[in-house]
Amino acid sequence: MTAFDAATEARVSDLVLGDRRHGLPADVTDARFWDEMYDSREQIFSGNPNPVLVTEISGLTPGRALDVGCGEGADAVWLAGQGWQVTGVDIARTAIDRAARRDSRVTWVHADWTVTPPHAEAFDLVTVHFVPIPRRHARNLIDAVAPGGTLLVTGHDLSDLPAGHIPGFDPADYVEPAALAEQLGDGWTVLVDEKRRRAPDATPHTHDRVLRATRDPI
Ligand SMILES: C[S@@+](CC[C@H](N)C(=O)[O-])C[C@H]1O[C@@H](n2cnc3c(N)ncnc32)[C@H](O)[C@@H]1O
């Protein structure tokens, strides 16, 4: 993730650890969870693109790109700068508003991608960075990639986290990049499926999981 500073990490940890005032667990599928995170600060993320995105996508021929869970927009803006025609979608209104103030080249969409899934085969690149992927909706991300296109998914390596780090969050309900690779099926080529060390930041995470795959051309 485009790094937190220490103060923001503390705030986000508060949110992730649940609403302590009411003893409730966090719900990372609930827009209110993300709205509260963004509303807690004028800026949450660094504003720089994710290093995995830059490493994996630099040099690809630009086309139509979808950044799922685009947050404040750093990845989408970077892609637009590389010549991609970008759509960024996020469930958090504050995040989308911030992103829209930042760059008018990108089409910014305030939506829950699990409720309004992307059109099938509509994008030459689908990027998903540090966004929870509920198991029953994962196929929609795969299907959104056009023939010849690329799927790039980065997530935290959950084995970094101490047990019970996120009360109420069951990793079994979500698809990690490696598990998504298993769902691709025929007609896909996996180029990267690995655990990758991330630059130290204020988060407890030391490694990412990265999946990069291409859909065979027709
Ligand atoms: C941890 S942040 C990562 C933001 C950005 N991708 C990055 O790497 O900096 C996760 C983002 O996913 C968004 N998100 C979570 N679930 C979503 C959903 N179902 N539909 C759209 N956006 C979602 C959140 O609002 C949040 O902005």
The ligand as an ORCA input file, in Angstrom:
! r2SCAN-3c Opt
* xyz 0 1
  C      -6.339     -0.265      1.844
  S      -7.091      0.832      0.733
  C      -6.016      0.762     -0.699
  C      -6.175      1.947     -1.619
  C      -5.269      1.900     -2.865
  N      -5.612      0.780     -3.738
  C      -3.812      1.841     -2.461
  O      -3.186      0.791     -2.652
  O      -3.299      2.827     -1.939
  C      -8.477     -0.148      0.153
  C      -9.432      0.659     -0.717
  O     -10.417     -0.207     -1.254
  C     -11.666      0.447     -1.202
  N     -12.694     -0.607     -1.219
  C     -12.850     -1.596     -0.323
  N     -13.883     -2.387     -0.685
  C     -14.394     -1.860     -1.835
  C     -15.490     -2.213     -2.690
  N     -16.236     -3.267     -2.428
  N     -15.718     -1.457     -3.776
  C     -14.941     -0.376     -4.048
  N     -13.905      0.011     -3.275
  C     -13.624     -0.727     -2.187
  C     -11.596      1.257      0.093
  O     -12.500      2.317      0.150
  C     -10.151      1.729      0.064
  O     -10.033      2.950     -0.617
*
